[in-house]
C-alpha cells in the first residue's frame, strides 16, 4: 500500500544499479530543456523565468508520484498554447503582465486540482480506450512535428513564433534564400556526429551528450567568422520563490471551465506519451497514478510560481533514447537545471540552438515507429484509417484534437465490429463433430432442431443483426426448436435481455422453444437480476450441447425427417 501511494519506493532500489544511465540521460535532458523552457514560457505569454521555474520543480514531483519510468513533466507546447488562449480572453500579457501571470498560476493550481480529483476517482481507465494505432499515429505525427519545429534553428531562419506545421513549410520555402549556412552546418554536423557515435557500442549511450558538446564547440569555432549562430541567450540566476496563488473567488469561477479543459487535455497528452514509450519498454503503467502525479505536481508547483505542466514528448523521448532506466533521470535533469541556473548561467547562455535542433531532429525521427506502422498497413484497413487520421491530425490540428479524432474512430470501428456478431449455423459431420455448415457441405442438421453459435456480445449495438436473423428463421416456418451455443457471448445488456425474453416467449407460445448451452454466469447475471429468468424459465439453460440436445428431443412432438443425433431415432 505504501508503494502504491509513494511509487518512488518501487523504483528507488533500481536506481542504485542504473544511476550511470540515469545520470547521462539527466544531463542530456538538462541541456535540452534550457531553450525549451524559454520558448514555452514565451508561447504561454509568460516571462522566460517562469519556464525555468516550471522545468525545475514539476519534473521532480511528477517523478516521485508517477508510474512511468520515462515520462518527463514540465512546460510543453500544448499546455502553454492552451493556457495562453484561456487567459488572453480576460487579460493580455502586453497590457498587464502581472495580472496575466497571477491568473496563469491560479489556472495552473485549479487544473492540478482537477487532475488530482480525476486520478483519485480512478478515471485513468478512460485512457484504455486509446488504441495502439492512435498512439503510434500520435507518436509519428509528433515526431514529424517536433523535427519541423526545429527547422528554424537548423536553417537559421526566423520563423514566426507559434507557426503551424504547414506555415513552417511555407515560410521556410519562401525564405530559403535567407538560410544561415553556418547554422545549417552546425546542425548537420551535430546530427552526423550523433549518428556516428550511436554505432560505437562502448559510448553509444552518450551519443546525444557528446554530439551536443562537439556541436557547441564547432559553433564556437565558427563564431570567429561572424557566423550569426543563435544561442540560448541570457538565463536568470534564481530558484523558484514561494508565493501563494491569488485565490480570488471571482477569478476562480471565471477560469473554472478553462481549468477543466486544460486538465483533461494535459492528462490525455501525458498518458499518450507514457503509453507510446511503454510500447517499446513493455512497462506496465498505472494511468490512475499518472493522473495523481500530474495533479500533485501542478498543485504544489503553483505555490512556487510555476505555471501549468504536463508530460513533454520531446524530453520524454530524449530521456528514453538517452538510456534512462528510472525516473531518477528526470530528477537529475531538474537538479542539473538548478545548478546551471545558479552556477553556470553565463556559460549555458552560449549553447547553440542549431546544435540542439540537430539532436531533436534525430529524436523526432526515432519517434516514428516504422516496424509497427508496417504491421498496421499490412494487417487492417480500419487500423490504418485510425493511424492515418491521428497522424495527419497531429500535423495539421491541435494535438488534443488529433487524439480525440483517433479515439473517436477507434470506438466507431469497435462498435461497428461488435454490432455485427458472427452467427454460425452448426451441423454434425462424418466424424460426429459439430462444424460450421459453411465450412462443410456434407454436415447435417436435425430437421426439428437448428443449432447455431453467436460469436459476440448481445447489447444495444448488436441486437439488430441478431433480431433480423431470428425473424428470418421464424418466417421460414420450418424450424421448431432453436439451440443457441452461447459460449461466445461475453455479456448481455438490459435492452438485449428484454428483447431475448420476448423472443423466447414468442417461440414457446407459437413454436417449440429457444434454448441455451454454455451461457456464461456473467452473461446470465442481467437475466437473473432483471427478473427475466423468472419469465422464460431456468429449464431452457444447459451446461453443454449434449445435455441440451437430449432434453430438447424429449419435447419434440413430430418425427425428425433428417435424423442426425441418436436421440432422433427414438422419435
C-alpha positions in Angstrom: 0.0 0.0 0.0 2.9 2.4 0.8 4.5 1.7 -2.5 1.2 2.4 -4.3 0.9 5.8 -2.5 4.6 6.5 -3.0 5.7 4.8 -6.2 9.3 6.0 -5.9 9.8 3.3 -3.2 9.4 0.8 -6.1 12.0 2.2 -8.5 14.4 3.8 -6.0 16.2 0.4 -5.4 16.6 0.0 -9.2 18.2 3.4 -9.4 21.2 2.2 -7.3 22.2 0.0 -10.2 21.2 2.2 -13.1 22.4 5.6 -11.8 25.1 5.9 -14.5 22.5 5.6 -17.3 20.1 7.9 -15.4 22.9 10.5 -14.9 23.8 10.6 -18.6 20.1 10.9 -19.6 19.6 13.6 -16.9 22.5 15.7 -18.1 21.3 15.4 -21.7 17.8 16.5 -20.5 19.2 19.5 -18.7 20.9 20.7 -21.9 17.8 20.2 -24.0 15.3 21.8 -21.5 17.2 25.2 -21.3 16.0 26.6 -24.7 12.6 24.8 -24.4 11.9 26.4 -21.0 12.4 29.9 -22.6 10.4 29.1 -25.7 7.4 27.5 -24.0 7.2 30.4 -21.5 7.1 32.8 -24.4 4.4 30.8 -26.1 2.4 30.9 -22.9 2.8 34.7 -22.7 4.9 34.4 -19.6 8.3 35.9 -18.8 11.1 33.3 -19.6 12.0 32.9 -15.9 8.6 31.1 -15.3 9.6 28.5 -17.8 12.7 27.7 -15.8 10.7 27.6 -12.5 8.3 25.1 -14.1 11.1 22.9 -15.6 12.9 22.8 -12.2 10.1 21.7 -9.9 7.4 19.8 -11.7 9.6 17.0 -13.1 10.8 16.2 -9.5 7.3 15.9 -8.1 5.9 14.0 -11.1 8.8 11.6 -10.9 8.2 10.8 -7.2 4.5 10.2 -7.6 4.3 8.9 -11.2 4.2 5.4 -12.6 6.1 5.8 -15.9 9.8 5.4 -15.7 10.5 7.7 -18.7 7.8 10.4 -18.7 9.4 13.8 -18.1 7.0 16.6 -17.0 7.4 20.3 -17.3 6.3 23.1 -19.6 5.1 21.9 -23.0 3.9 23.4 -26.3 0.3 22.2 -25.8 -0.1 23.4 -22.2 1.5 26.7 -23.0 -0.7 27.4 -26.0 -3.9 26.3 -24.2 -3.0 28.4 -21.1 -2.4 31.5 -23.3 -5.7 31.0 -25.2 -7.6 30.8 -21.9 -6.0 33.7 -20.1 -5.8 36.1 -23.0 -9.6 36.2 -23.2 -9.5 38.2 -20.0 -6.1 39.8 -19.7 -3.4 40.3 -22.4 0.3 39.9 -21.3 1.4 43.0 -23.2 -1.1 45.3 -21.3 -0.8 43.8 -17.8 1.8 41.1 -17.4 1.4 41.0 -13.6 -2.3 40.2 -13.8 -1.7 37.7 -16.6 0.9 35.8 -14.5 -1.3 35.8 -11.5 -4.2 34.3 -13.4 -1.9 31.8 -15.1 -0.7 30.5 -11.8 -4.2 30.3 -10.4 -5.3 28.5 -13.5 -2.5 26.0 -13.1 -3.5 25.4 -9.5 -7.1 24.7 -10.5 -6.1 22.4 -13.4 -3.9 20.5 -10.9 -6.9 20.0 -8.5 -9.0 18.7 -11.4 -6.2 16.3 -12.4 -5.8 15.1 -8.8 -9.5 14.5 -8.4 -9.7 12.6 -11.7 -6.8 10.4 -10.6 -8.4 9.7 -7.1 -11.7 8.9 -8.9 -9.7 6.3 -10.9 -10.7 7.8 -14.2 -7.4 6.7 -15.7 -9.2 3.7 -17.2 -10.6 6.1 -19.8 -7.1 6.0 -21.4 -7.6 2.3 -22.2 -9.9 3.4 -25.0 -6.9 4.9 -26.8 -5.8 2.1 -29.2 -2.2 1.4 -30.1 -2.9 2.7 -33.6 -3.8 6.0 -32.1 -0.6 6.1 -30.0 1.6 5.1 -33.0 0.0 7.7 -35.2 0.3 10.3 -32.5 4.0 9.4 -31.9 4.8 9.5 -35.6 2.9 12.8 -36.1 4.6 14.3 -33.0 8.0 13.2 -34.3 7.5 14.9 -37.6 6.1 18.0 -35.9 9.0 18.1 -33.4 11.5 17.8 -36.2 9.9 20.5 -38.4 9.7 22.9 -35.5 13.5 22.7 -35.3 14.0 23.7 -38.9 14.0 27.4 -38.0 17.1 26.7 -35.8 18.7 24.4 -38.4 18.3 26.8 -41.3 18.8 29.9 -39.1 15.5 31.4 -40.5 13.4 33.3 -38.1 10.0 31.6 -38.5 7.2 33.4 -36.7 6.5 32.1 -33.2 3.7 29.6 -32.9 3.6 28.7 -36.6 1.8 25.6 -37.5 3.2 22.6 -39.5 2.2 23.9 -42.9 3.0 27.5 -42.0 6.6 26.4 -41.1 7.0 24.7 -44.5 5.5 27.6 -46.4 7.7 30.2 -44.6 10.9 28.3 -45.0 10.2 27.6 -48.6 9.6 31.3 -49.3 12.7 32.4 -47.3 15.1 29.6 -48.1 17.5 32.1 -49.6 17.9 33.6 -46.1 19.5 30.3 -44.8 22.4 30.8 -42.4 24.8 28.2 -43.7 26.9 28.3 -40.6 23.8 27.4 -38.5 22.9 24.7 -41.0 26.5 23.3 -40.9 26.4 23.1 -37.1 23.0 21.3 -37.1 24.1 18.8 -39.7 27.5 18.2 -38.1 25.8 17.6 -34.7 23.3 15.2 -36.4 26.0 13.2 -38.2 28.2 13.1 -35.1 25.3 11.7 -33.1 24.6 9.0 -35.8 28.3 8.0 -35.9 28.7 7.8 -32.1 25.5 5.8 -31.8 27.2 3.0 -33.8 30.1 2.8 -31.4 28.9 0.3 -28.7 31.2 1.5 -25.9 30.0 5.1 -26.0 26.7 4.7 -27.8 24.6 5.7 -24.8 26.5 9.0 -24.7 25.7 9.9 -28.4 23.4 12.8 -27.7 25.6 14.3 -25.0 28.8 14.0 -27.0 27.2 15.3 -30.1 25.8 18.3 -28.3 29.2 19.2 -26.8 31.1 18.8 -30.1 28.4 20.7 -32.0 28.7 23.5 -29.5 32.5 23.6 -30.0 32.0 23.8 -33.7 29.6 26.7 -33.2 32.2 28.5 -31.0 34.8 28.0 -33.7 32.6 29.3 -36.4 31.7 32.3 -34.3 35.2 33.6 -35.2 34.0 34.1 -38.7 30.9 36.1 -37.7 28.6 33.2 -38.1 25.5 34.8 -36.5 24.5 31.4 -34.9 21.7 31.9 -32.5 22.3 30.8 -28.8 20.1 30.3 -25.8 20.8 33.8 -24.5 20.6 35.3 -21.1 19.4 33.0 -18.3 18.0 34.3 -14.9 20.0 33.1 -11.9 17.5 32.3 -9.2 15.4 29.4 -7.9 11.5 29.3 -7.8 10.3 31.5 -5.0 7.4 30.5 -2.6 4.3 32.5 -3.3 0.6 31.7 -2.7 -1.6 31.8 -5.8 -4.2 34.6 -5.7 -7.3 32.7 -4.6 -9.9 35.2 -5.8 -13.3 33.6 -5.9 -14.5 35.6 -9.0 -11.3 34.7 -10.9 -11.7 31.0 -9.9 -15.3 31.0 -11.2 -14.2 32.7 -14.4 -11.4 30.2 -15.0 -13.3 27.0 -14.0 -14.2 25.7 -17.4 -10.8 26.6 -18.8 -9.1 24.7 -16.0 -11.1 21.6 -16.6 -10.2 21.7 -20.3 -6.6 22.3 -19.5 -6.5 19.4 -17.0 -8.2 17.0 -19.4 -6.0 17.7 -22.3 -2.9 17.6 -20.2 -3.8 14.2 -18.8 -4.6 12.8 -22.2 -1.3 14.1 -23.5 0.7 12.7 -20.6 -1.0 9.3 -20.8 -0.5 9.2 -24.6 3.3 10.0 -24.2 3.9 7.4 -21.5 2.0 4.8 -23.4 3.9 5.4 -26.6 7.2 4.8 -24.8 5.8 1.8 -22.9 5.1 0.2 -26.3 8.9 -0.1 -26.6 9.8 -0.7 -22.9 6.8 -3.0 -22.2 6.4 -1.3 -18.8 3.1 -1.8 -17.1 1.6 1.6 -16.4 -0.8 2.8 -13.8 -2.7 5.6 -15.5 -4.6 6.5 -12.3 -1.3 7.0 -10.6 -0.1 9.1 -13.5 -3.2 11.3 -13.2 -2.4 11.7 -9.4 1.2 12.6 -10.0 0.3 15.2 -12.7 -2.3 16.7 -10.3 0.1 16.9 -7.3 2.9 18.3 -9.4 0.6 21.1 -10.7 -0.9 21.9 -7.3 2.4 22.0 -5.4 4.4 23.8 -8.1 1.7 26.6 -8.3 2.8 27.6 -4.8 6.3 28.2 -6.2 5.5 30.5 -9.1 5.2 27.7 -11.7 2.6 27.6 -14.5 0.8 24.5 -15.8 2.8 21.5 -16.9 2.3 18.1 -18.5 4.3 15.3 -20.0 6.8 16.5 -22.6 7.0 14.4 -25.8 10.4 15.8 -26.8 12.1 15.5 -23.4 10.5 12.1 -22.6 11.7 10.7 -25.9 15.2 12.1 -25.4 15.1 10.7 -21.8 14.3 7.2 -23.1 16.6 7.3 -26.1 19.5 8.5 -23.9 19.3 5.3 -21.9 17.3 6.4 -18.8 16.2 3.4 -16.7 14.2 5.1 -13.8 12.5 8.4 -13.0 15.8 9.4 -11.3 16.9 10.8 -14.6 14.1 13.4 -14.6 15.1 14.4 -11.1 18.8 14.7 -12.1 17.7 16.8 -15.1 15.8 19.2 -12.9 18.6 19.4 -10.3 21.0 19.9 -13.1 18.9 22.8 -14.4 19.0 24.4 -10.9 22.8 24.1 -10.8 23.1 25.6 -14.3 20.9 28.5 -13.4 22.8 29.1 -10.1 26.4 28.4 -11.2 26.7 28.3 -15.0 24.0 30.6 -16.3 26.5 32.7 -18.2 28.1 29.7 -19.9 24.8 28.0 -20.7 23.7 31.1 -22.5 26.2 30.2 -25.3 24.6 26.9 -26.1 23.8 27.0 -29.9 20.2 26.4 -30.9 21.2 24.8 -34.2 23.1 22.0 -32.4 20.1 21.3 -30.2 18.0 21.4 -33.4 20.2 18.7 -34.9 19.7 16.4 -31.9 16.0 17.0 -31.7 15.7 16.2 -35.5 17.1 12.8 -34.7 14.7 12.4 -31.7 11.8 13.2 -34.0 12.8 10.6 -36.5 13.2 8.0 -33.8 9.6 8.6 -32.7 8.3 7.2 -36.0 7.8 3.5 -35.3 8.3 2.1 -38.8 8.0 -1.5 -37.6 4.5 -1.1 -36.1 3.4 1.1 -39.0 4.2 -1.6 -41.5 2.2 -4.1 -39.4 -0.7 -1.7 -39.4 -0.5 -1.2 -43.2 -0.5 -5.0 -43.7 -3.0 -6.1 -41.1 -6.1 -3.9 -41.1 -7.6 -1.1 -43.2 -9.5 0.1 -40.1 -6.4 0.4 -38.1 -4.7 2.1 -41.0 -7.5 4.7 -41.1 -7.2 5.3 -37.4 -3.4 5.7 -37.7 -3.6 7.9 -40.7 -6.3 10.2 -39.2 -4.3 10.6 -35.9 -1.0 11.2 -37.8 -2.5 13.8 -40.1 -4.5 15.4 -37.3 -1.3 15.7 -35.2 0.4 17.6 -38.1 -2.5 19.9 -39.1 -4.6 20.2 -36.0 -4.0 20.6 -32.3 -2.5 17.6 -30.6 -5.7 17.1 -28.5 -7.9 17.3 -31.5 -5.8 14.6 -33.2 -6.1 12.3 -30.2 -9.9 12.9 -30.0 -10.3 12.1 -33.7 -8.2 8.9 -33.3 -10.1 7.8 -30.2 -13.5 8.5 -31.8 -12.5 6.5 -34.9 -11.2 3.6 -32.8 -14.5 3.5 -30.8 -16.5 3.8 -34.0 -14.8 0.8 -35.7 -15.0 -1.2 -32.4 -18.8 -0.6 -32.2 -19.1 -1.4 -35.9 -17.3 -4.8 -35.4 -19.2 -5.7 -32.3 -22.5 -4.7 -33.8 -22.2 -7.4 -36.4 -21.5 -10.6 -34.4 -20.8 -13.8 -36.3 -23.7 -16.2 -36.3 -22.5 -19.7 -37.4 -25.1 -22.5 -38.1 -23.8 -25.8 -36.9 -24.2 -29.4 -38.1 -22.7 -32.8 -37.4 -20.0 -34.1 -39.8 -19.0 -37.6 -40.6 -16.6 -37.7 -37.7 -19.5 -36.9 -35.4 -18.2 -33.3 -34.7 -20.0 -30.0 -34.8 -18.8 -27.8 -37.6 -19.9 -24.6 -39.4 -22.3 -25.6 -42.2 -20.5 -23.1 -44.5 -17.2 -25.0 -44.0 -18.6 -28.5 -44.6 -21.3 -29.1 -47.2 -21.7 -32.7 -46.1 -22.5 -31.8 -42.4 -26.2 -32.4 -41.5 -28.6 -30.7 -39.1 -31.7 -32.1 -37.4 -34.9 -31.1 -39.2 -36.6 -30.2 -35.9 -33.7 -28.5 -34.2 -31.5 -25.7 -35.5 -28.2 -25.2 -33.7 -26.2 -22.1 -34.1 -23.4 -20.2 -32.3 -23.3 -16.5 -31.6 -19.8 -15.1 -31.5 -20.1 -11.7 -29.8 -21.9 -9.9 -27.0 -25.6 -9.1 -27.1 -26.1 -5.4 -26.5 -27.9 -2.4 -28.0 -25.5 -2.2 -30.9 -25.6 -5.9 -32.0 -29.2 -6.7 -31.3 -30.5 -5.5 -34.7 -28.5 -8.1 -36.6 -29.4 -10.9 -34.2 -33.1 -9.9 -34.3 -33.1 -10.0 -38.1 -31.6 -13.5 -38.0 -34.3 -14.7 -35.6 -37.0 -13.0 -37.7 -35.9 -14.8 -40.8 -35.9 -18.2 -39.0 -39.4 -17.5 -37.7 -40.8 -16.6 -41.1 -39.5 -19.8 -42.7 -42.0 -21.6 -40.5 -39.9 -24.8 -40.6 -37.7 -25.0 -37.5 -39.5 -26.0 -34.3 -36.7 -25.6 -31.8 -33.6 -23.4 -31.6 -30.4 -24.1 -29.6 -28.0 -21.2 -29.1 -24.5 -22.3 -28.4 -23.7 -19.3 -26.1 -20.1 -19.9 -25.1 -19.0 -16.9 -27.2 -21.5 -14.4 -25.6 -19.4 -12.4 -23.1 -22.2 -10.2 -21.8 -25.9 -9.3 -22.3 -27.1 -5.8 -21.6 -30.6 -4.7 -20.4 -32.0 -4.0 -23.8 -30.8 -7.3 -25.3 -32.1 -9.2 -22.2 -35.6 -7.7 -22.7 -35.6 -8.5 -26.4 -34.3 -12.0 -25.8 -37.1 -12.7 -23.2 -39.8 -11.6 -25.6 -38.3 -13.7 -28.4 -38.1 -16.8 -26.2 -41.7 -16.4 -25.0 -42.9 -15.9 -28.6 -41.2 -19.2 -29.7 -42.5 -21.0 -26.7 -46.1 -19.9 -27.5 -46.1 -20.4 -31.2 -43.4 -23.0 -31.9 -41.3 -25.1 -29.7 -38.7 -23.0 -27.9 -35.3 -21.4 -27.7 -32.6 -22.9 -25.5 -29.1 -22.0 -24.5 -26.0 -24.1 -23.9 -22.8 -22.9 -22.2 -24.0 -19.4 -21.4 -21.5 -17.8 -19.0 -22.5 -17.0 -15.5 -21.6 -13.3 -16.0 -24.0 -13.3 -19.1 -26.8 -14.8 -17.0 -26.4 -12.1 -14.3 -28.5 -9.5 -16.0 -31.2 -12.1 -16.7 -31.4 -13.0 -13.0 -31.2 -9.5 -11.6 -33.7 -8.1 -14.1 -36.3 -10.8 -13.4 -36.1 -12.1 -17.0 -35.1 -15.6 -15.9 -38.4 -16.0 -14.0 -40.3 -15.3 -17.2 -38.5 -17.6 -19.6 -37.7 -20.4 -17.0 -34.5 -21.9 -15.9 -35.1 -25.1 -17.8 -34.0 -23.5 -21.1 -30.4 -23.3 -20.0 -28.0 -26.2 -20.3 -24.3 -26.6 -19.4 -23.4 -28.1 -22.8 -24.7 -29.1 -26.2 -25.0 -32.8 -25.5 -27.3 -32.4 -22.5 -29.3 -29.7 -24.3 -29.9 -31.9 -27.4 -31.0 -34.8 -25.2 -33.5 -32.7 -23.3 -34.9 -30.8 -26.3 -35.6 -34.0 -28.2 -37.9 -35.2 -25.4 -40.0 -32.1 -26.2 -40.2 -32.7 -29.9 -43.7 -33.9 -30.9 -43.2 -35.0 -34.5 -40.7 -37.3 -36.3 -37.4 -36.0 -37.3 -37.3 -36.1 -41.1 -33.5 -35.8 -41.1 -32.1 -37.9 -38.2 -28.7 -36.6 -37.1 -28.5 -37.5 -33.4 -29.1 -40.8 -31.7 -32.0 -39.1 -29.9 -33.6 -38.6 -33.3 -34.1 -42.3 -33.7 -36.3 -42.6 -30.6 -39.0 -40.4 -32.1 
